[in-house]
Amino acid sequence: MSKEQSRKRKPPRPQVPCGRRRGHRGRRDPGISDDRKGQAGPISMRWQSTWPSKDIFHEYALDFAKKVNDMTGGDLKIEVLPAGAVVPAFGLLDAVSKGTLDGGHGVLVYHYGKQNALALWGSGPAYGMDGNMLLSWHK
């Protein structure tokens, strides 16, 4: 192979374990395997929030789930449960880690006792800062 040919050759694509991604103009991306072959129906996920059902933040979680459900055309269905439906609010991180729940919607600083670094992403001085500004403030 000449130097000219080796410069034009693209590196191989990394293998991503997500079978639902589509390439340009809706064609299947050949570099991605379909892990759902043979499975019928939509993917269902159970999430729990850290807030009671009447709280505005729980309503935000419900809005997010509805948008995802609508955008995927029913291929992915997220069910959001209020705090305490499966585990107590402060047990959310452990429940997701153990696989009891598929996801959660809450505030990371609630789990400060398990990992002190989570305090960085709680209620800090981030008002009006973008991601880079926030990270530079922590340095």
C-alpha positions as CSV (number, residue, x, y, z in Angstrom):
1,M,0.0,0.0,0.0
2,S,1.4,3.4,-1.0
3,K,1.6,6.4,1.4
4,E,-1.1,8.1,-0.6
5,Q,-3.5,5.2,-0.1
6,S,-2.7,4.8,3.6
7,R,-3.5,8.5,4.2
8,K,-6.9,8.2,2.6
9,R,-7.9,5.1,4.5
10,K,-10.2,5.7,7.4
11,P,-9.6,4.0,10.7
12,P,-12.1,1.2,11.6
13,R,-15.3,2.3,13.5
14,P,-15.5,1.4,17.2
15,Q,-18.1,-1.3,18.0
16,V,-20.9,0.2,20.0
17,P,-23.3,-2.2,21.8
18,C,-26.4,-0.4,20.8
19,G,-28.5,-1.9,18.1
20,R,-31.0,0.9,17.6
21,R,-28.8,3.6,16.2
22,R,-29.3,4.5,12.5
23,G,-26.8,6.0,10.2
24,H,-27.2,8.7,7.6
25,R,-30.7,9.0,6.0
26,G,-32.1,6.2,8.2
27,R,-29.9,3.4,6.9
28,R,-28.7,0.8,9.4
29,D,-25.2,1.5,10.6
30,P,-23.2,-1.6,9.6
31,G,-20.7,-1.1,12.5
32,I,-23.3,-1.7,15.1
33,S,-24.9,-5.1,16.1
34,D,-28.5,-5.5,16.8
35,D,-28.7,-6.9,20.3
36,R,-32.5,-7.1,20.2
37,K,-32.8,-9.6,17.3
38,G,-35.6,-12.0,18.0
39,Q,-37.1,-9.9,20.7
40,A,-40.7,-8.7,20.2
41,G,-42.2,-5.4,21.4
42,P,-40.7,-2.2,22.8
43,I,-38.0,-1.8,25.4
44,S,-39.6,-1.0,28.8
45,M,-37.7,0.8,31.5
46,R,-38.8,1.5,35.1
47,W,-37.4,4.7,36.6
48,Q,-38.1,6.2,40.0
49,S,-37.8,9.9,41.0
50,T,-36.7,11.1,44.3
51,W,-39.8,13.3,44.7
52,P,-43.4,12.6,45.6
53,S,-46.0,12.4,42.7
54,K,-47.3,15.9,43.3
55,D,-43.9,17.6,43.3
56,I,-43.0,19.8,40.2
57,F,-39.7,17.9,39.8
58,H,-41.5,14.6,39.5
59,E,-43.7,16.2,36.9
60,Y,-40.5,17.2,35.0
61,A,-39.4,13.6,35.0
62,L,-42.8,12.5,33.7
63,D,-42.5,15.2,30.9
64,F,-39.1,13.8,30.0
65,A,-40.3,10.3,29.8
66,K,-43.3,11.3,27.7
67,K,-41.0,13.1,25.2
68,V,-38.7,10.1,24.9
69,N,-41.7,7.7,24.5
70,D,-43.1,10.0,21.8
71,M,-39.8,10.5,20.0
72,T,-39.1,6.7,19.8
73,G,-42.5,6.0,18.4
74,G,-43.1,3.4,21.1
75,D,-39.8,1.5,20.7
76,L,-38.7,2.7,24.1
77,K,-41.2,3.1,27.0
78,I,-40.1,4.8,30.2
79,E,-42.3,4.5,33.2
80,V,-41.5,7.0,36.0
81,L,-42.6,6.1,39.5
82,P,-42.7,8.6,42.4
83,A,-40.4,8.4,45.4
84,G,-41.0,5.4,47.6
85,A,-42.8,3.3,45.0
86,V,-40.0,0.7,44.9
87,V,-37.3,2.1,47.2
88,P,-37.0,5.1,49.5
89,A,-35.8,8.3,47.8
90,F,-32.3,8.1,49.2
91,G,-32.0,4.4,48.0
92,L,-32.4,5.3,44.3
93,L,-28.7,5.2,43.5
94,D,-28.2,1.7,45.0
95,A,-31.4,0.4,43.3
96,V,-30.2,1.5,39.9
97,S,-26.7,0.1,40.6
98,K,-28.1,-3.3,41.6
99,G,-30.6,-3.4,38.7
100,T,-33.7,-3.1,40.8
101,L,-34.6,0.0,38.7
102,D,-33.5,0.8,35.2
103,G,-33.0,4.5,35.9
104,G,-33.7,7.4,38.2
105,H,-34.4,11.1,38.2
106,G,-33.0,12.9,41.2
107,V,-30.3,15.1,42.6
108,L,-26.8,13.6,42.9
109,V,-26.0,15.4,46.1
110,Y,-28.6,13.3,47.9
111,H,-26.1,10.5,47.8
112,Y,-23.2,12.6,49.3
113,G,-22.8,10.1,52.1
114,K,-21.9,7.3,49.7
115,Q,-19.4,9.4,47.6
116,N,-18.2,12.9,48.6
117,A,-17.4,13.9,45.0
118,L,-21.2,13.9,44.3
119,A,-21.4,17.2,46.3
120,L,-19.8,18.9,43.3
121,W,-23.0,18.3,41.3
122,G,-25.5,19.3,44.0
123,S,-26.7,22.8,44.8
124,G,-23.5,24.7,44.1
125,P,-22.7,28.1,42.7
126,A,-23.6,26.9,39.1
127,Y,-26.4,29.4,38.5
128,G,-25.8,30.9,35.1
129,M,-22.6,28.9,34.4
130,D,-22.2,26.5,31.5
131,G,-20.4,23.2,32.0
132,N,-16.9,24.5,31.3
133,M,-17.4,27.5,33.7
134,L,-18.6,25.1,36.5
135,L,-15.6,22.8,36.0
136,S,-13.1,25.6,36.0
137,W,-14.7,26.9,39.3
138,H,-13.9,23.5,40.9
139,K,-10.3,23.6,40.0
